Every structure is written in structure tokens, then in C-alpha cells.
């Protein structure tokens, strides 16, 4: 139940953020937003159906007030808990795995953390969130062996799930208020706003609170929106059209608008391909995908996850793209998913390349400079041949004969074929150390 003062205050704030005086018509979308702010959000089709049943049971008079909203919360909690901890539910599967190494069917504190990790509810996103989870664990009725049973573990999972969702929404609102970001942009970047802001701060090398053109282009590359070499002209054009030519500083909210426009261009360019494949994978001709059709669609595009981290991120992106929470995806939602998954995979690649560059003793600006030079010629991401590499090296003011260049290249790649960017950085390190 919503029985503590803090919980009642949170419920009231969440409700009145979307329902004002005179506008209390029963609106499922606004109810879902209010419940998500409270910490209750559907993360899959089955959970979305649970919320739909609760809404249907309460949608009698065509309106909703704070009393009705508060009464909705325990119903959603109970239904979600029964689904998660039921036979075959994700909570039960994770629990069985975690306690498989114990004899008494109970879990220690460390195993409770392991349970949360299996359910993608840990590690904590912030130090404050970690302290809050530790406090939840402190309140458990630990037995003499410092263990708890399934019921207590269910309590932890439900509370941490609400805590994380509520905390994420709170941090997004704080960013929105700080930068005066319009609601429609916040909705488009829901679930990504924090990540983009973290990258924005990282890209702001001179700590001015805004990005210059070079920093903005580097961040667009790191975020996965465009390739820093081949896509630079397109990125500069969007920035010029959005902010005006000759702009010297780009604020965080302006950068979001730039990303929004670049995404729109990318989606429009791929629309014929995506629309055609969507029709091919829409087995029941319903005009929308269920989970199985979505998986087949991503496989056709070679976007299926290959690592646990990719799987987790894909689940989050799909969850945020499912606007109505019903677990079905329209063509427009699938186009957004494809764009964001493509960005994410490129972003992971960028992070690995940047880390390798640091290991090779290149500064981040130097990595950006090398990548821009490399990608200017590597238009199709297939690696560069020896003539292209030699042209880049000469352009970067390394005067060296072709025979000497081949000798250095052989130390990095013996067959001299399709050198990727990490190998290119290794080559440049050899040349600069010589």
C-alpha cells in the first residue's frame, strides 16, 4: 500500500504533474507517465497488459482523481509482483539461479545483490542510489545466518525497481529544468537524456558549459549519430541550419535539437529499406510487430545483440520505444529502434577505440583528429588499403617514403589488407615514436 508520508507525497506529485484541476479525464497515456514518475513502469508486453487490466477495472466514470490514482498503485504492484515471481517469471528464474549454490533455499546479502544484477536492477546508477539500495537491504529481517527467503527478496526487487525508475525520471526532470528543455524533446530522449548529458560534459574539454563546433562534431561521433569523417559535412550543415552559420557555442539543449534533426535525416534515408523489410517480417499483416517479429526483423538487419551488455541495452531501447506499453511496435517505432540501436553499437565501438587510443598514449583530441582523417576515406567501414593509408599519413604531415611506410605497416598488419582504425592508431604510434 501507499502508506508512508513520503510515498503519499510522491504519489501526489506524480499525479498532479500530469493531471491539473479541470483536466482529470481518464487518460491512459498520462496515467502511465504519472505511474512511471512514481516508479511503476511496464517493461514488456506482459507487464503492459497488466497495467491495461488495472486501467480497465478503474475506468468507470471517465475521470480519475488522486484517490483513484493512489488506489491504482497497490493493484499495479501486486499484479506485477505476481507476474515477476510466478512460475516461469523472471524473478523466479533469477532466484533459482542465485540460490542454486545454497542448501536451505535462502539468500545472503551478496546474493540479493546478485539477484538484482540478474534482473538488471544493479549496479546502482549513482552513489545515492547505491546508498538507498543498501538501506532497503538493511531493513530486511535477516535470520541468524544473515539470510532471507523468497518473500523478502521479492520485496527488495519491487522496491529497488520502483526506486530506480523514480530516480531516473527525477534526474531527467532536473536536467529538463536546468536547461529549459521542451517536453517533446524530453520524451524523444527518454532513457537517454542522462547518457547524452554525461557525454556532453565529457566532450566539453575546456569546461565552458557549451561545445564549440569541433567539440560538438566529436560528440556526435562518440554518441554514434554520425561518422566523424564522412559524416562531418552533414553534421556541420545541420548545426548551421539549426543554430545559424558562424555559431561559436552550442548549448546542451541546442545539441539535443541537432541530434534530433540528424536522426530524422538518417531515418528518412533508410525509410524505403526499413519499410520494405517491415512488410516482409510482418507475418500476420497486422501492421505492427510482436516480440518474435521484432527479433526476426533485427536479425535481418544484423542488429541482434551479441553480448550481455548489448542485450541489456537493446532491452532498454525497445522498452522506451514502446510508447503505449502494450508490447507491439509500429513501423515508426521500429525506425526509431533501428536508429538508436545503430547509434548504440557505434557508440560502444567508439568507446573501445578511445580507450585503445589512450593506451597508445594519444590524447582524446588526437584520437578525434586521427579518426576524422581515417574515416574521410573509409566511407563504407571496410578498412583502408595501403594507398589510402599512405595518403592519410602524408596528409598528417608525416614525410616518409613508401618503402619505409610498408616496413612500419608490416609490424601492424602483415597482409596489409583492410586496416581498421585501431590498427591505424597503432601504425601512427609507430611512426610518431620513430
C-alpha atoms as one frame of an Amber mdcrd trajectory, in Angstrom:
protein
   0.000   0.000   0.000   0.890   3.678  -0.290   1.014   4.120   3.464   4.028
   6.264   4.350   4.016  10.056   4.211   6.869  10.074   1.675   5.044   7.623
  -0.616   1.803   9.644  -0.439   3.692  12.840  -1.239   5.431  11.174  -4.188
   2.107   9.810  -5.470   0.511  13.259  -5.214   3.406  14.964  -7.012   3.443
  12.315  -9.754  -0.319  12.572 -10.319  -0.592  16.368 -10.326   2.348  16.693
 -12.689   0.102  15.314 -15.442  -3.425  15.934 -14.106  -4.318  19.522 -13.259
  -7.536  20.993 -11.921 -10.256  20.706 -14.524  -8.308  18.171 -16.636  -8.887
  14.887 -14.827 -10.276  12.938 -17.768  -9.196   9.292 -17.644  -6.172   9.355
 -19.942  -4.101   6.150 -20.148  -1.010   7.856 -21.519  -0.908  10.466 -18.755
  -1.612   7.767 -16.163   1.334   5.736 -17.427   3.559   8.818 -17.217   2.405
   9.503 -13.644   2.920   5.878 -12.610   6.403   5.884 -14.194   7.298   9.027
 -12.219   6.179   7.179  -9.095   8.373   4.232 -10.120   5.919   1.838 -11.750
   6.536   1.255 -15.424   5.786  -1.632 -17.769   8.989  -3.102 -19.203   7.494
  -5.649 -21.592   4.269  -6.609 -23.317   3.058  -8.830 -20.463   3.576  -6.068
 -17.937   1.834  -3.613 -20.273  -1.191  -5.921 -20.357  -1.216  -5.952 -16.545
  -1.457  -2.163 -16.484  -4.203  -2.262 -19.123  -6.308  -4.589 -16.949  -5.874
  -2.315 -13.942  -6.882   0.715 -16.025  -9.937  -1.088 -17.341 -11.089  -2.025
 -13.850 -10.928   1.620 -12.718 -12.145   3.409 -15.853 -15.781   3.691 -14.823
 -16.737   7.342 -14.590 -14.444   8.640 -17.319 -12.347  10.619 -14.862  -9.576
   9.995 -12.333  -8.631  11.800  -9.129  -5.754  11.446  -6.667  -7.710   8.923
  -4.596  -8.229   6.722  -7.623  -4.583   7.081  -8.594  -3.376   6.069  -5.111
  -5.713   3.047  -5.139  -4.259   2.068  -8.533  -0.690   1.824  -7.224  -1.082
  -1.256  -4.948  -3.087  -3.023  -7.670  -0.280  -2.499 -10.172   2.318  -3.506
  -7.584   0.531  -6.724  -6.685  -0.130  -7.715 -10.295   3.497  -7.028 -11.279
   4.802  -8.958  -8.294   2.641 -11.979  -9.083   3.876 -11.960 -12.679   7.561
 -11.492 -11.783   7.626 -14.075  -9.005   5.196 -16.554 -10.551   6.246 -19.892
 -12.005   8.413 -19.154 -15.031   8.596 -15.442 -14.201  11.926 -13.578 -14.473
  12.162 -13.070 -10.717  11.681 -16.776 -10.017  14.197 -17.800 -12.666  16.808
 -15.416 -11.267  16.085 -16.542  -7.705  16.567 -20.214  -8.562  19.874 -19.429
 -10.227  21.159 -17.345  -7.327  20.260 -19.839  -4.577  21.373 -22.887  -6.560
  24.618 -22.842  -4.549  22.856 -22.877  -1.144  21.249 -25.757   0.719  18.429
 -24.009   2.572  16.772 -22.005  -0.210  17.707 -18.642   1.311  19.917 -15.820
   0.092  22.692 -13.802   1.710  23.176 -10.062   1.250  25.661 -10.581  -1.578
  23.235 -12.967  -3.262  20.495 -10.335  -3.036  22.812  -8.018  -4.977  23.435
 -10.812  -7.464  19.674 -11.242  -7.837  19.315  -7.545  -8.625  22.102  -7.772
 -11.204  20.382 -10.694 -12.956  17.223  -8.590 -13.169  19.187  -5.566 -14.481
  18.431  -3.618 -11.297  22.088  -3.292 -10.313  24.722  -1.944 -10.208  23.392
   1.358  -8.916  23.486   4.276 -11.344  24.595   6.819  -8.713  26.220   6.688
  -5.275  22.977   7.982  -3.772  21.039   5.158  -5.398  23.516   2.621  -4.007
  23.042   4.035  -0.514  19.269   3.773  -0.921  19.504   0.132  -2.016  21.810
  -0.623   0.915  19.206   0.963   3.226  16.491  -1.280   1.737  18.669  -4.321
   2.429  19.364  -3.088   5.984  15.625  -3.116   6.717  15.213  -6.820   5.858
  14.523  -9.298   8.680  17.803 -11.199   8.367  17.846 -14.549  10.192  20.642
 -15.819  12.448  22.598 -16.933   9.355  22.295 -13.464   7.803  19.950 -14.770
   5.123  16.430 -14.045   3.864  13.832 -16.031   1.991  11.980 -15.586  -1.287
   9.259 -13.301   0.092  11.794 -10.802   1.424  13.747 -10.994  -1.840  10.550
 -10.155  -3.735  10.132  -7.077  -1.531  13.678  -5.971  -2.374  13.174  -6.426
  -6.120   9.916  -4.477  -6.170  11.270  -1.615  -4.051  14.529  -1.315  -5.988
  12.685  -1.433  -9.289  10.492   1.490  -8.219  13.474   3.317  -6.738  15.499
   3.139  -9.951  12.641   4.174 -12.239  11.632   7.042  -9.971  15.257   8.167
  -9.627  15.858   8.087 -13.366  12.734  10.146 -14.069  13.732  12.608 -11.340
  17.200  13.113 -12.810  15.683  13.646 -16.259  13.340  16.313 -14.862  16.276
  18.013 -13.154  18.109  18.184 -16.487  14.953  19.458 -18.174  14.552  22.239
 -15.601  18.233  23.119 -15.657  18.416  23.517 -19.432  14.767  24.503 -20.099
  14.250  21.563 -22.461  10.765  21.320 -24.063   8.600  18.335 -23.068   8.518
  16.870 -26.585  12.315  16.682 -26.739  12.476  15.070 -23.285  10.003  12.439
 -24.447  12.059  11.676 -27.563  15.223  11.228 -25.489  13.525   9.417 -22.604
  16.003   6.953 -21.119  18.927   8.565 -22.988  18.992  12.072 -21.558  21.448
  11.245 -18.775  23.820   9.411 -21.102  23.821  12.276 -23.583  24.464  14.793
 -20.814  27.367  12.723 -19.464  28.910  12.659 -22.947  28.253  16.392 -23.332
  30.181  17.148 -20.140  32.999  14.817 -21.253  33.189  16.458 -24.684  33.296
  19.939 -23.125  37.082  19.769 -22.825  37.507  23.443 -21.936  34.667  23.199
 -19.329  32.888  26.241 -20.756  29.411  24.770 -20.283  28.915  24.711 -24.053
  30.544  22.984 -27.012  32.391  24.660 -29.818  31.911  23.266 -33.316  34.848
  20.850 -33.060  33.708  19.515 -29.675  30.144  19.106 -30.988  31.333  17.138
 -34.014  33.433  14.907 -31.783  30.478  14.233 -29.513  28.168  13.465 -32.422
  30.739  10.891 -33.486  31.167   9.436 -29.988  27.400   9.226 -29.493  27.067
   7.281 -32.738  24.952   9.807 -34.660  27.436  10.139 -37.481  30.876   9.084
 -38.543  33.318  11.873 -37.818  34.999  11.843 -41.223  32.443  11.045 -43.915
  29.504  12.488 -41.934  31.203  15.683 -40.819  29.836  17.792 -43.662  26.281
  16.647 -42.964  26.702  17.351 -39.247  28.064  20.833 -39.832  25.191  21.550
 -42.223  22.581  20.535 -39.628  24.275  22.667 -36.963  24.352  25.650 -39.348
  20.678  25.209 -40.277  19.657  24.787 -36.631  21.718  27.493 -34.954  22.821
  29.736 -37.826  26.116  29.922 -39.632  29.116  31.183 -37.733  27.825  29.864
 -34.392  30.647  29.512 -31.906  28.973  27.772 -28.943  26.374  25.016 -28.768
  24.397  24.578 -25.543  23.128  21.237 -24.283  19.518  21.912 -25.273  20.651
  23.077 -28.745  22.751  19.943 -29.109  19.654  17.808 -28.440  17.869  19.596
 -31.290  20.845  18.878 -33.559  20.767  15.167 -32.643  17.012  15.155 -33.223
  17.438  16.536 -36.755  20.331  14.219 -37.640  18.248  11.251 -36.511  15.332
  12.431 -38.632  17.572  12.659 -41.695  19.024   9.195 -41.026  15.546   7.677
 -40.591  14.305   9.265 -43.831  17.315   7.939 -45.744  16.671   4.379 -44.549
  12.877   4.526 -44.727  12.459   2.600 -48.031  14.740  -0.209 -46.807  13.168
  -0.400 -43.330   9.586  -0.172 -44.628  10.198  -2.978 -47.139  11.766  -5.244
 -44.519   8.995  -4.379 -42.054   6.389  -5.661 -44.515   8.388  -8.850 -45.097
   8.678  -9.602 -41.357   5.063  -8.686 -40.512   3.891 -12.306 -40.618   0.298
 -11.666 -39.518  -0.073  -8.496 -41.657  -1.185  -6.574 -38.570   0.928  -3.512
 -39.292   2.803  -3.959 -36.021   5.407  -6.308 -34.582   5.196  -8.548 -31.577
   8.370  -9.662 -29.790   9.080 -12.568 -32.168   8.651 -10.478 -35.310  10.818
  -7.750 -33.811  13.604 -10.266 -33.161  13.450 -11.583 -36.733  13.499  -8.027
 -38.056  16.630  -7.091 -36.093  18.301 -10.323 -37.188  17.665  -9.467 -40.840
  19.412  -6.131 -40.238  22.263  -7.852 -38.365  21.429  -5.824 -35.260  20.757
  -8.703 -32.885  22.737  -8.414 -29.603  25.901 -10.498 -29.304  26.935  -9.707
 -25.733  25.055  -9.389 -22.402  25.708  -5.619 -22.422  24.238  -5.291 -25.913
  21.249  -7.405 -24.906  20.570  -5.251 -21.841  20.876  -2.017 -23.772  18.651
  -3.290 -26.553  16.004  -4.226 -23.976  16.080  -0.675 -22.587  15.833   0.923
 -26.045  12.932  -1.321 -27.029  11.213  -0.616 -23.718  11.486   3.157 -24.167
  10.317   2.958 -27.792   7.122   1.153 -26.823   5.188   4.361 -26.193   1.867
   2.812 -25.166   3.472  -0.050 -23.207   1.487  -2.762 -24.993   4.483  -4.652
 -26.375   3.655  -4.071 -30.054   5.730  -1.908 -32.377   4.631   0.155 -35.365
   6.808   0.996 -38.352   7.625   4.390 -36.843   8.650   2.813 -33.534  10.791
   0.256 -35.360  12.539   3.004 -37.321  13.355   4.741 -34.034  14.625   1.458
 -32.549  16.852   0.732 -35.577  18.330   4.233 -35.469  19.042   4.129 -31.740
  20.416   0.562 -31.782  22.725   1.515 -34.661  23.875   4.547 -32.668  24.455
   2.434 -29.570  26.598  -0.158 -31.343  28.705   2.580 -32.939  28.993   4.317
 -29.585  30.322   1.129 -27.950  32.835   0.835 -30.787  33.862   4.462 -30.241
  34.390   3.898 -26.511  36.625   0.889 -27.220  38.609   2.868 -29.812  39.038
   5.836 -27.471  40.255   3.526 -24.691  42.734   1.896 -27.076  43.901   5.341
 -28.155  44.602   6.302 -24.545  46.514   3.048 -24.089  48.639   4.057 -27.095
  49.318   7.410 -25.362  47.145   9.521 -27.660  45.078  12.268 -26.068  41.346
  12.300 -26.800  41.666  15.263 -29.214  44.437  13.373 -31.021  42.203  10.298
 -31.335  39.452  12.506 -32.779  41.893  14.030 -35.281  43.126  10.616 -36.411
  39.602   9.229 -36.674  38.436  12.160 -38.777  41.339  11.642 -41.175  40.782
   7.863 -41.306  37.018   7.978 -41.846  37.230  10.604 -44.555  38.498   7.816
 -46.840  36.952   4.743 -45.158  33.477   5.578 -46.443  31.993   2.090 -46.144
  33.671   0.938 -42.883  35.571  -1.842 -44.656  39.092  -0.831 -43.691  41.666
   1.040 -45.767  44.103  -0.263 -48.345  47.785   0.671 -48.368  47.476   3.524
 -50.881  44.718   5.179 -48.822  46.709   4.789 -45.612  49.785   6.311 -47.196
  47.728   9.280 -48.404  46.427   9.897 -44.860  49.896   9.662 -43.362  51.219
  12.208 -45.855  48.216  14.465 -45.164  49.037  14.314 -41.450  52.481  15.752
 -42.215  54.480  12.531 -41.819  57.063  12.660 -44.595  58.074   9.089 -45.263
  58.930   7.012 -48.314  56.564   4.278 -49.463  59.178   1.586 -48.800  59.680
   2.776 -45.213  55.930   3.068 -44.799  55.453  -0.555 -45.906  58.024  -1.657
 -43.337  56.161   0.049 -40.496  52.841  -1.245 -41.797  54.116  -4.821 -41.774
  54.677  -4.526 -38.000  50.956  -3.818 -37.555  49.338  -5.893 -40.288  51.352
  -8.422 -42.234  48.904  -8.813 -45.113  48.350  -5.013 -45.478  44.668  -5.525
 -46.232  41.695  -3.673 -44.719  43.438  -1.957 -41.795  40.835  -0.914 -39.182
  41.015   2.251 -37.106  42.633   0.644 -34.036  45.384  -0.791 -36.245  45.705
   2.623 -37.870  46.345   4.188 -34.443  48.993   1.534 -33.770  50.638   2.453
 -37.073  50.558   6.154 -36.219  52.119   5.461 -32.825  54.989   3.579 -34.515
  55.522   6.460 -36.928  55.455   9.118 -34.233  57.814   7.135 -31.985  60.297
   6.609 -34.807
